[in-house]
Amino acid sequence: MRDGPATRGAEACPGPPRHRSRSPCGPPPCGPSPPAAGTSAPRPPRRAGGPVPSSQRASRGSLARGRARGGEGRRRPGRQAAWRWRPRAEWCSIARTSAAFATRPQPRSHPRPRRSVIAPSRPSSAPPPWPPRHAAITGGSSGIGLALARALVARGAAVTLLARDASRLADASEVLRAEHPEARVGLVALDVADPVAVAAGFARAERLAGPVDFAVACAGAARAGRVEDLSPAVFETLMTVNYFGALNLARPALAAMRGRSEADGEGPRGGRILFVGSAAGLMGLPGYAAYAPTKFALRGLAEALRIEAAPEGVGIHIAHPPDTETPQLVAERHERPPELAAIAGTAGAWRADKVAEAMLRGVARGRFDIPVGATAWAMLRLAPAVRPLVDVWLARVAAKARG
């Protein structure tokens, strides 16, 4: 029996049955057939993982029906299939490639500079380089003030110590020159409670060793006791020394740092002012009713000056040290009530040189709040979020101390 045209065409074209033509004229030749009249040419296959144009999308129903019949789904004439079956490993590879491309950092031809909300508005307003050239320190005859002076002299800075007791100032100067014979140390005896004397002493310090680009308000006093056991004069004295003493130094220092002109040879514009607060200024503690409010007020002053002084390139910092081994702490410990002694005993005391180094590191990094130690950091960052739990803990410690 002779084969008909359809049989010969089937032997000549080994393609699957669905590609055979049902026309009585025989099947088309193998390979892609030319587009029919009125239809567009087939589009090239899209790249794996790329977007699918809406014109190439097929309905899920047509694909499902086609797969049920053993095919790949119905296709529109002259167009590529919108979806084709892929092994699971290939889909995972496409997903990983797309995710890697999306998360890959894109290079910038011109990197965008990082600017802070309180950053100086002009390049000339940037603070001077660190370490400072000349530092003026109130309360620099002992304690944390003297430790700061020793650390700054070791960094090559000139220091001017401002304090009330002239003999203690002379002793501090001998200590600094014994450690560093080439140290440049200036001494000015004054009372920080007198704003006129502080302004005159600051001007004298600049005449002795040049413009001051780092002012440290470290002079302070502390008294502990119950409210009824302290006289009103104690509250006034602590506020005058701790708050107004720092303000009396900040006013002339800020005016001098703002008013300099580098073009006139007066030194670089700007500078830094460091307020030495206390961890007691972050949370009120029993027994510190006279001392803690003064440090709270000092932090409010620092926050106000921070925004005000930023356009002129003056950096404001406030440190929150814990109990520090100083002569003042030795005298204060005998006045503490049992509740305060129990609470303070959970943290321990720091050495003055360690506290000074932590403060200077914070200033060099441009930090506004400088908590010293884990306890001060927790009081600054964590205590506001869990204040009810902190209050319960304080109440328990105080009740246990009272017996």
C-alpha positions as CSV (number, residue, x, y, z in Angstrom):
1,M,0.0,0.0,0.0
2,R,1.4,3.3,-1.0
3,D,1.8,6.0,1.5
4,G,-0.3,9.1,1.1
5,P,1.0,12.6,1.3
6,A,0.1,12.9,5.0
7,T,2.1,9.8,5.8
8,R,5.1,10.9,3.9
9,G,4.9,14.3,5.7
10,A,4.8,12.6,9.0
11,E,7.9,10.6,8.3
12,A,9.7,13.6,7.0
13,C,8.9,15.8,10.1
14,P,9.7,14.0,13.4
15,G,8.1,16.8,15.5
16,P,5.4,16.1,18.1
17,P,1.8,15.4,16.8
18,R,0.5,18.8,17.9
19,H,2.8,20.5,15.3
20,R,1.4,18.5,12.4
21,S,-1.0,20.4,10.1
22,R,-4.5,19.0,9.5
23,S,-4.7,20.6,6.1
24,P,-5.3,18.1,3.3
25,C,-2.5,19.8,1.4
26,G,0.1,18.2,3.7
27,P,2.2,19.5,6.6
28,P,4.4,22.5,6.5
29,P,8.1,21.9,6.2
30,C,10.2,21.5,9.4
31,G,11.4,24.6,11.2
32,P,9.7,27.9,12.0
33,S,6.9,28.8,9.6
34,P,6.7,32.3,8.1
35,P,4.1,34.5,9.9
36,A,0.7,34.4,8.5
37,A,-0.8,37.4,6.8
38,G,-2.0,40.0,9.3
39,T,0.1,38.7,12.2
40,S,3.3,39.9,13.7
41,A,6.6,38.0,13.8
42,P,7.4,35.9,16.9
43,R,9.2,37.8,19.6
44,P,12.6,36.6,20.8
45,P,12.6,34.7,24.1
46,R,12.8,36.9,27.2
47,R,15.8,36.6,29.6
48,A,15.3,34.4,32.6
49,G,14.3,36.4,35.7
50,G,13.4,39.5,33.8
51,P,10.0,41.3,33.8
52,V,7.1,39.9,31.8
53,P,5.3,42.4,29.6
54,S,1.6,42.4,29.9
55,S,1.2,41.5,26.3
56,Q,3.0,38.2,26.9
57,R,1.1,37.2,30.0
58,A,-1.2,34.2,29.7
59,S,-4.1,33.3,32.0
60,R,-3.7,30.6,34.5
61,G,-6.7,28.8,33.2
62,S,-5.4,28.4,29.7
63,L,-2.0,27.1,31.0
64,A,-3.7,24.6,33.4
65,R,-5.9,23.3,30.6
66,G,-3.0,22.9,28.3
67,R,-0.9,21.0,30.9
68,A,-3.9,18.8,31.6
69,R,-3.9,17.8,27.9
70,G,-0.2,17.0,28.1
71,G,1.0,20.2,26.5
72,E,2.5,23.5,27.7
73,G,-0.7,25.4,27.5
74,R,-2.4,27.4,24.8
75,R,-0.5,30.1,23.1
76,R,-1.7,33.1,21.2
77,P,-0.8,33.0,17.5
78,G,2.5,34.7,16.8
79,R,3.5,35.3,20.5
80,Q,5.8,33.5,22.9
81,A,4.3,31.8,26.0
82,A,4.2,34.0,29.1
83,W,5.2,31.2,31.4
84,R,7.0,28.0,31.0
85,W,7.7,25.2,33.3
86,R,11.1,25.3,35.0
87,P,12.8,23.0,37.5
88,R,12.7,24.1,41.1
89,A,16.5,24.6,41.2
90,E,16.3,27.0,38.3
91,W,13.6,29.1,40.1
92,C,15.8,29.2,43.2
93,S,18.8,30.4,41.2
94,I,16.7,33.1,39.6
95,A,15.4,34.3,43.1
96,R,19.0,34.3,44.5
97,T,20.3,36.3,41.6
98,S,17.4,38.9,41.8
99,A,17.9,39.3,45.6
100,A,21.7,39.7,45.2
101,F,21.2,42.4,42.6
102,A,18.6,44.2,44.6
103,T,20.8,44.3,47.8
104,R,24.0,45.1,45.9
105,P,25.2,48.7,46.8
106,Q,25.1,50.9,43.8
107,P,28.3,53.0,43.2
108,R,28.0,56.8,43.3
109,S,30.0,59.0,41.1
110,H,29.6,61.8,43.6
111,P,29.2,60.5,47.2
112,R,26.6,62.4,49.2
113,P,28.2,64.0,52.3
114,R,26.7,63.1,55.6
115,R,25.3,66.1,57.5
116,S,23.9,66.2,61.0
117,V,20.8,68.2,61.9
118,I,22.9,70.5,64.1
119,A,26.0,70.5,61.8
120,P,27.6,73.8,61.1
121,S,26.1,75.6,58.1
122,R,29.5,76.8,56.8
123,P,32.8,75.0,56.3
124,S,34.6,77.7,58.2
125,S,32.4,77.0,61.3
126,A,33.9,73.5,61.8
127,P,35.5,73.0,65.3
128,P,39.2,73.2,65.5
129,P,41.3,70.0,65.3
130,W,41.7,67.8,68.3
131,P,43.6,67.9,70.7
132,P,43.0,71.5,71.6
133,R,45.7,74.1,71.7
134,H,44.7,75.8,74.9
135,A,42.3,74.6,77.6
136,A,40.9,76.6,80.5
137,I,39.6,74.4,83.4
138,T,37.7,75.7,86.4
139,G,38.2,73.5,89.5
140,G,41.5,72.4,88.0
141,S,43.4,72.3,91.3
142,S,42.2,68.9,92.4
143,G,40.0,65.9,91.5
144,I,38.6,65.5,88.0
145,G,39.8,68.9,87.0
146,L,43.4,68.1,87.7
147,A,43.1,64.7,86.0
148,L,41.8,66.5,82.9
149,A,44.7,68.9,83.0
150,R,47.2,66.1,83.3
151,A,45.6,64.2,80.3
152,L,45.6,67.4,78.2
153,V,49.2,68.3,79.0
154,A,50.2,64.8,78.0
155,R,48.5,65.5,74.6
156,G,50.6,68.7,74.1
157,A,48.0,71.3,75.0
158,A,48.5,74.4,77.1
159,V,46.3,74.6,80.2
160,T,45.1,77.3,82.5
161,L,43.8,76.3,85.9
162,L,41.1,78.5,87.5
163,A,40.3,77.9,91.2
164,R,39.8,79.7,94.5
165,D,42.7,78.4,96.5
166,A,46.0,79.8,95.3
167,S,48.1,77.4,97.3
168,R,46.4,74.4,95.8
169,L,46.8,75.9,92.4
170,A,50.5,76.1,93.0
171,D,50.6,72.4,94.1
172,A,48.7,71.4,91.0
173,S,51.2,73.3,88.8
174,E,54.1,71.5,90.4
175,V,52.5,68.1,89.8
176,L,52.0,68.9,86.1
177,R,55.5,70.3,85.6
178,A,57.0,67.3,87.4
179,E,55.4,64.9,85.0
180,H,56.0,67.1,81.9
181,P,58.8,69.7,82.3
182,E,57.9,71.3,79.0
183,A,54.2,71.8,80.1
184,R,52.7,75.2,79.6
185,V,50.6,75.9,82.7
186,G,48.8,79.1,83.7
187,L,47.2,79.8,87.1
188,V,44.3,82.2,87.8
189,A,42.8,82.4,91.3
190,L,39.1,83.4,91.3
191,D,35.7,82.5,92.6
192,V,33.4,80.9,89.9
193,A,30.4,82.4,91.7
194,D,31.5,85.9,90.6
195,P,30.7,86.4,86.9
196,V,32.9,89.5,86.6
197,A,35.9,87.7,88.1
198,V,35.4,84.7,85.8
199,A,35.2,86.9,82.7
200,A,38.4,88.8,83.7
201,G,40.2,85.5,84.5
202,F,39.2,84.0,81.1
203,A,40.5,87.1,79.3
204,R,43.8,86.8,81.3
205,A,44.1,83.2,80.4
206,E,43.9,84.1,76.7
207,R,46.5,86.8,77.1
208,L,48.9,84.3,78.8
209,A,48.6,81.3,76.4
210,G,46.6,82.4,73.4
211,P,43.0,81.8,72.4
212,V,41.1,79.2,74.5
213,D,39.5,76.5,72.2
214,F,38.5,74.1,75.0
215,A,36.7,75.4,78.1
216,V,35.9,72.9,80.9
217,A,33.4,73.8,83.7
218,C,34.5,71.4,86.4
219,A,34.2,73.4,89.5
220,G,31.5,72.0,91.8
221,A,30.4,71.2,95.3
222,A,28.3,68.4,96.8
223,R,26.3,67.9,99.9
224,A,24.2,64.9,100.9
225,G,21.5,64.6,103.5
226,R,17.7,64.7,104.0
227,V,15.8,67.8,103.0
228,E,14.9,68.7,106.6
229,D,18.5,68.3,107.7
230,L,19.9,70.8,105.2
231,S,19.6,74.6,105.5
232,P,18.3,76.8,102.7
233,A,21.8,78.2,102.4
234,V,23.1,74.8,101.3
235,F,20.6,74.7,98.4
236,E,21.6,78.2,97.4
237,T,25.3,77.5,97.6
238,L,25.2,74.3,95.5
239,M,23.1,76.0,92.8
240,T,25.4,79.0,92.7
241,V,28.6,76.9,92.4
242,N,27.4,74.0,90.2
243,Y,25.0,75.8,87.9
244,F,25.9,79.5,87.9
245,G,29.6,78.8,88.2
246,A,29.4,76.8,84.9
247,L,27.2,79.5,83.3
248,N,29.7,82.2,84.3
249,L,32.5,80.3,82.4
250,A,30.3,79.4,79.4
251,R,29.3,83.0,78.6
252,P,32.8,84.5,78.1
253,A,34.0,81.3,76.5
254,L,31.2,81.2,74.0
255,A,31.5,84.9,73.2
256,A,35.3,84.5,72.6
257,M,34.9,81.4,70.4
258,R,32.2,83.1,68.3
259,G,33.9,86.4,67.8
260,R,37.3,85.2,66.6
261,S,38.4,85.8,63.1
262,E,41.1,83.5,61.7
263,A,42.0,86.1,59.1
264,D,42.9,88.6,61.7
265,G,45.3,86.2,63.5
266,E,43.0,85.7,66.5
267,G,43.0,81.9,66.1
268,P,40.5,79.5,64.6
269,R,36.9,80.2,65.0
270,G,34.9,77.9,67.2
271,G,35.9,75.5,70.0
272,R,34.5,73.2,72.6
273,I,32.8,73.6,76.0
274,L,32.6,70.7,78.4
275,F,30.2,70.7,81.3
276,V,31.1,68.2,84.0
277,G,27.7,67.0,85.3
278,S,27.0,63.8,87.3
279,A,25.1,60.6,87.0
280,A,22.9,62.0,89.8
281,G,21.8,64.6,87.2
282,L,20.1,61.8,85.2
283,M,17.9,60.4,88.0
284,G,16.9,61.8,91.4
285,L,18.2,59.8,94.3
286,P,17.2,60.0,98.0
287,G,19.7,62.1,99.9
288,Y,20.7,64.2,96.9
289,A,17.8,66.7,97.1
290,A,20.2,69.6,97.2
291,Y,22.8,68.3,94.7
292,A,20.9,66.5,92.0
293,P,18.7,69.5,90.9
294,T,21.9,71.5,90.2
295,K,23.1,68.8,87.8
296,F,19.6,68.5,86.2
297,A,19.7,72.3,85.5
298,L,23.3,72.0,84.1
299,R,22.1,69.4,81.6
300,G,19.2,71.7,80.5
301,L,21.7,74.5,80.0
302,A,23.9,72.3,77.8
303,E,21.0,71.1,75.7
304,A,19.9,74.8,75.1
305,L,23.4,75.9,74.1
306,R,24.0,72.8,71.9
307,I,21.6,74.1,69.2
308,E,22.4,77.8,69.8
309,A,26.2,77.4,69.4
310,A,26.3,74.9,66.6
311,P,26.2,77.4,63.6
312,E,29.4,79.1,64.9
313,G,31.3,75.8,65.2
314,V,31.2,75.6,69.0
315,G,30.7,72.0,70.3
316,I,28.8,71.6,73.5
317,H,29.4,68.4,75.7
318,I,28.2,67.3,79.1
319,A,29.7,64.4,81.0
320,H,27.9,62.2,83.5
321,P,30.6,60.6,85.8
322,P,29.7,58.2,88.6
323,D,31.2,58.4,92.1
324,T,34.9,59.4,91.6
325,E,37.7,59.1,94.1
326,T,38.3,62.7,95.0
327,P,38.7,64.7,98.2
328,Q,35.2,65.9,97.8
329,L,33.8,62.4,97.8
330,V,35.7,61.5,100.9
331,A,34.1,64.4,102.8
332,E,30.6,63.7,101.4
333,R,30.4,60.0,102.3
334,H,30.1,60.8,106.0
335,E,26.9,62.8,105.2
336,R,25.1,60.2,103.1
337,P,21.9,58.8,104.6
338,P,21.6,55.0,104.6
339,E,19.4,54.9,101.4
340,L,21.9,56.8,99.3
341,A,24.9,54.8,100.7
342,A,23.2,51.6,99.7
343,I,22.3,52.7,96.2
344,A,25.7,54.3,95.5
345,G,27.4,51.2,96.9
346,T,26.0,49.0,94.0
347,A,28.1,50.9,91.4
348,G,31.4,51.6,93.2
349,A,33.8,54.5,92.7
350,W,36.1,55.3,89.7
351,R,39.6,56.7,89.6
352,A,39.8,60.3,88.5
353,D,42.3,59.6,85.7
354,K,40.0,56.9,84.2
355,V,37.1,59.4,84.3
356,A,39.1,62.1,82.6
357,E,40.2,59.8,79.8
358,A,36.6,58.7,79.2
359,M,35.5,62.3,79.0
360,L,38.2,63.3,76.5
361,R,37.4,60.3,74.3
362,G,33.7,61.4,74.2
363,V,34.7,65.0,73.3
364,A,37.0,63.8,70.6
365,R,34.2,61.7,69.1
366,G,31.8,64.7,69.1
367,R,29.4,63.2,71.7
368,F,27.0,65.5,73.4
369,D,26.1,63.1,76.3
370,I,29.2,61.4,77.7
371,P,28.2,58.7,80.2
372,V,31.1,57.4,82.1
373,G,30.7,53.7,83.0
374,A,28.0,51.1,82.5
375,T,25.9,52.5,85.4
376,A,25.8,56.0,84.0
377,W,25.1,54.6,80.5
378,A,22.2,52.6,81.8
379,M,20.7,55.6,83.6
380,L,21.0,57.7,80.5
381,R,19.8,55.2,77.9
382,L,17.8,52.4,79.5
383,A,16.3,53.9,82.7
384,P,13.8,56.2,80.9
385,A,12.3,53.2,79.1
386,V,11.9,51.0,82.2
387,R,11.4,53.7,84.8
388,P,8.7,51.9,86.7
389,L,11.0,48.9,87.2
390,V,13.8,51.2,88.3
391,D,11.5,52.9,90.8
392,V,10.6,49.6,92.3
393,W,14.2,48.6,92.6
394,L,15.1,51.9,94.3
395,A,12.3,51.6,96.7
396,R,13.4,48.1,97.7
397,V,17.0,49.1,98.2
398,A,16.0,52.1,100.3
399,A,13.6,50.0,102.4
400,K,16.2,47.4,103.0
401,A,18.8,50.1,104.0
402,R,16.4,51.6,106.5
403,G,15.9,48.2,108.0
